[in-house]
Amino acid sequence: MPISFDKPFTQQEPISEEAITKAVEVMRTGKLHRYNTAPGETSEAEMLEKEFADSLGVKFCLACASGGYAIHIALKACGLQRGDTVMTNAFTLAPVPGAIDNAGGKVALVEIDQNYCVDLNHLEATMKLTSSKFFLISHMRGHLADMDAVVKLCKQYNVTLIEDCAHTMGAFWNGKASGSFGKAACFSTQTYKHINSGEGGFLTTNNKEVMARAIMHSGSYMLFERHGTAPDKEVFKDIKLDTPNYSGRMDNLRASILRVQLQTLSENCKRWNRLYQAAEKGLRKINSITLSERPRQETYVGSSIQFRADNLNDVSGFIDRCAKRGVELKWFGNKEPLGFTSRYDSWRYLGEAPTLPNTLKILNRTFDMRLPLTFNEKDMGTITAIINEELSHDTARVSANH
């Protein structure tokens, strides 16, 4: 009887008892709103902002209602005007172009390379072609591009760099934290990210004007001084009157459980990488599979793994057969959006999709697999064995039909 796997791929670890205790303390006060504090009292959201900024090594942090919201107001706070073009890599999730659209920008999609990162040659060509002054780089599924080269290109063409770090919280390039390269960066604390509040996110920056505008956008009214890393009051003099309120604050309940999780982020990143390396070891034994090459400058967080099966004949059949044996794979090559995955040419609100042959070729055979911390290294052996068997069955079926 063929082996199967019985752990769910969407089951995160439970919220710790310490975090639950903190959350209950907040609920007992009734002070869930971040500005509902007594004189001299510091809110959970304020403390979280200070702690996250310190952990990242940046000056300012804003706790937001979601990562997508953080991207939206980061673009606005960095000066995006309605109709401005924003470049972003074509391999990303739908909230990224959605945030650009929400901010009034026009999306210019950029090709990816064999390692799922932005193609630097096509990025430079797009900079020249569009004269865009904004590049929103999506570190999709935790893959960091050569950030030294990206920063150099942005400086050369006077482009504002904003990082989408939804999948790279805790990652580094050449020892420098992901999220500390651009004018602003955005993180997610949605359930499947590296710290979990269901929904939530952060906007970080070293620029005081960007942070002041972001705080006002988030819905601070005139309570902007009640932020853990707010710039000086004088910075808000005109910004407080010129900046619209988009109401996207994080509440104290979510902040309280994130503060506890932030303390274990570094150790959990190591745990994810042990899972990733075990999965990688098993997948590399399969001749028909291609994995990305992680550059030595990258310190990644392997909370998911991607692989290509370039000789696969029946994609849907392979996914279904793996699913029946308990292995859940996502396919980024599907023309129709499914669940959380969608291909760039399905975002019809962007207008006519560009021709991106390399991206299509890569995504056409790319599979994505979550690695939740509810799994262990032994599980990776079972999972990769199932994948290997089902790929072999695909080849056997084709041979039998011939």
N, C-alpha and C positions, 0 to 999 in steps of 0.2 A: 504493500500500500504506500503511495507517495507521501512524503512528509508534507506537513502544513504548518502554518504559523498562526497563533491565536491571540496575539496582542494587538490592540487597535493602534493605528498610526496617528490618530488625532487625540490620543489621551496624554495630556500633560501631567507632570507631577502635581500632587495636591498643594494648595497653599499651605505653608508651614504653620504650625501652631503659634509660633511667635507673631507671624503676620496676622493671623486670625485674631489673636489677642489685641494687637494694635488696632485692627479694624473695629473690633467690638468697643474698644475705648472711645474711638471717634464717634461711633453710633450712639453711645450712651450720653455723649455731650450734646448730640443733635447738631453739632457744628460741621456739617458736611461741606458747605460752601467755603471756598478758600479764603474769602475775606470776612467770614463770620468769626472774628476773634475779639477777645477782650483787650483793653489797653495793656501793652507790654507783652502780649501773648504772641508766639510765633506759630503759624499754621504748619500742618504737615506738608502742604504743597510748597511753602517757602523753604522748609528744611530740605525737602527732596531736591529742589532746584539747586541749592547750594552744594549738596552732596554729589549730585550728578556732574555739575560743572567741575568740581574738584577732582572727581574720578577721571574725567576726560582731559583735564588740564587746560580748560578754557575759562574765560572771564564770566560769561553769561549763559544762563539756561532758563528756558521758559517751559513749564509743564503744560501740555495741551491735551485736548479731548481725544485726539487721534494723530497718528503719523501723517495721514493725508492732509489733515488740517494744518499741521506744522509746515508741510511743504507749501501749501497754498499761501500762508501768511509770510513764509520766508521769501518767496518770490516777490510778494508785494512790498515787504520791508526792505528788500534789496533794490527796489526801484523799478520793477516791471510795470510797464504801462500797457493799457489795453491795446492789443494788436501786435505787441512785440513778439518776436520769435524766440522760442526757447528750445534749445537742442537737448535731446535725451536719447540714451541708447534704446534700440528697438526691443531688446529682450528685457522686459520689466513686467510688473503687474499693473493692472488697470488703474489703481488709484494715482499712479504717477502722472500719466497724461491727463487724468481727470483733474488733478490739482492744478496743472498748468492751464487747462481750460477754465477752471473755476477762478483762477487769478486773472483771466482775460488774455492769456498768451496763446500764440499759435505754435503748434508742436512741429519740430523738425527732427525726424527720427534718424539715428545714426546706426550703421552696421555694427555687428559684434564680431569678435574673432573666435578662434577654435577653443579658447579657454573661457568663453561666455562673458568676456569683458568688452568694453567699447573698443572698436577698431580705430586706432590712433590716426591712421592715414585717412580714413573716411571722416573722422572727426575734424581733422584739419581742412579737408576739402569742403566740408559742410560749413565750417567757420568762414571760409573764403566765399562760398556760394551765397550764403544767407546774410552775411554780415551781422549775425545774431550776437548779442552781447550777454547772453545767458546760457550756461550749460548746467543742466541738472543731471548729474551723474548718478545713476542707480546702481549701487553695488549689489546687483541682483543675485539672490541666493548665496550671498557671502563671498562672491568673487571680486577681489580688488584688482583693478587695472594698475598699470605702472603710474602711480600717483605723482611721482616726480616729473614724468613726461607730461601728464595731464596738466599739472600746475604750470609747467613751462609753456605749453601751448596756450593756455588761458591768458597768461601774462603777455605772450607775444601778440595775441590778437585782441587784447583788452576785453576779455570775456570774464564775466562774473561767474565764479564756480560755486555751486550749491550741491551739497552731498545728500543723497538719500541713503541713510545708513540703517534702514529697517532690518537688514540681515547681517549687519557687521558691527553691532554693539559688542565691544570687547576685542575687536580685531585691530591689527596694526600694519602699517607699511613702513619698512625700514625703521622700525621702532617708534614711529609716530602714529598716534591713535587715529583710526578711521573716524571722520567727523571733525578733524582739526586742520583740514587742508584748504577748505573753501571759505568764502565770506560768511556762509551759514551752513549748518547741517541739520538734518532732521532724523529722528529716531522713532521707532514704534514700540509700544508696549502691549500690542494686541496679543491675544492668547498664544499664538504660535511663534512669538518672538522670544528674545533671550531673557526678558523679565516680563511678567504677565499680570496685567490688570484688566484683562478682557478687551478693553479699548483704552487707548491713551498714546501719548508720544511726547517728545521733547524737541525744542528748537534751540540750538546752541550757536554761539558766535563770540568773536572777540571784538566786534564792532558795536560801540555804544549806541549809535543812532539806529542801527538795525534792531538791536534789542529793545530800544524805547518804542519804535514803531510796532514791533511784534507784540509787546506787552499791551499797547493800546488796541491793536487789532484783536487781541485775545478777549477783550472785554473787561478791562480793568477799571473802566470809568475814570475817576480821579483818585483811585486807590493804588496807583502804580508803585508807590513806595513800599507796598506790602508784598514785595517779591524778594526771594532769597538772594538774587544777584542783579537787582535793578541798578542801572547806572544812576549817576547823580541827578537830583531833582532838576537842575538847570537844563539838562539834556532834553527834558520833556516840554520846555517852555512853549515852543511852537508845535512840536509833534503832537501834543495832547489835543490841540485844536484842529489839526489838519488830517488826522488819521481816523478812518471809520472803525466802528466797533463791529466785529464779526462773531463775537461770543463763542469762544471755543476753549474755555478754561478747563483745566483738570480740577477735580474735586478732592477734598481731603481724604475721603474714604479710599480712593484708588492710590493716592499718594502714600498713605500709611502702609499699604501692603508692598508697594514698590520700594520703599525705603529699606525694608527688611531684606527683600530679594537682592537689592543692589550690593549688600554685604557679601553675598555668595556668588556674585556674577563671575568673578575670576575663576573660582573653583569649578563652576558649572561649565565654563568655556573649555576647561581641560577635560571634563567628562565628555562633552560633545565631541571633542577631537579624538578621544580614545574610541568612541563609537565610529566616527568617520574613518579613522585609520583601519579599524577592523573591517568595515564595509569595503573600503578601498582595496585592502589586501585580497578579499574574496573576489571582488569584481575584476581585479587585474589578472586573475587566473583564467578568466574567460576570454578566449582569443577573439571573439566577435564583438567585444565591447571596447570602446574608447573612452578614456577618462581625461579630464582636463589636467594640465600640468600646473602645479602650484609653485610659483616662483619663490626662490629662497628669501626674497625681501618681504614676503607676505606671512604674517601671523594670522591665520584664519580662524574662524569659529565654525566648525563643521556640523551645524544643526540640520543640514540636509546634504544630499549628495546627488549629483547629476552624472548621467552617462549616456553615451550614444551607442546604438546598435545599428550600424550602417548597413548591414546585410539582411536586416529583418524584412520579411515579406508581408506578414499579416500583423500590423501594429495593433489593431483593435483586438484581434484574437489573442495576442500575447498579453495585453493588459488584462483582458477578461480571465484568461487562464491563471495568471498570477493572482488576481483578486480572489478567485475561487479557492486558492490555496492560502489566502490570508495576507498576501503581499500587495500593498496599495501603491501603485505607481501613477504619477501624473505625466501627461504627454503634452508638450508645448507646441507640437506641430499641427494640432487639430484646427481645421478651418473655423469650426464653431466653438464659441466659448463654452467651457464646462467647469462648473464649480468655481474654484479660485483662478483657474488658468484661462488665458485668452491670448491669441496671437495678435500682433500689432495691426494686421490688416482687417481685423474684425471691429476695430474702433472707428466705425463709419462716421461718427460725429467730427472726426478730424479732417474729413474730406477724402479725396482720392489717395489711396495708400501708395507710398513710394515703392520703387523697385529696389529691393534689398536682397539680391540673390544669395549672398553668403549667409545672411541671417536665416533665410528660409531653409537653406540646405542644412544648416546646423540644427535648427529647431525641428525639422521634419523627422529626425531620428533621436531627439533628446528626450530622456525620461528623467523624472525628478522624484526623489524619495525622501520623505521626512525621516529624521532620526531623533525621536523624542527621548528624553532622559528616563522614560519608563522602560526603555530597552536596555539590554546589556550586551557586552561584546560577544558572548556566545550566540545571542540572537542573530548577530550579523552573519555568522556562519550558516545558520538555517536559511535566512533570507536570500543570501547570495547563491546558495545551492539550488533553491527553488527557481531563481532567475535563470541560472545556468541550464537547468533541466528544461525550462519552457522555451528558451532560445534554441536548444537542441531539438526539441519537438517541432519547432517552426521549420527548421532546416529539413528534418525528416519528412514532414508533411509535403514540402515542395518536391523533394526527391521522389516520394511515392506517387505524386500526381504526374510526374514526368515519366 
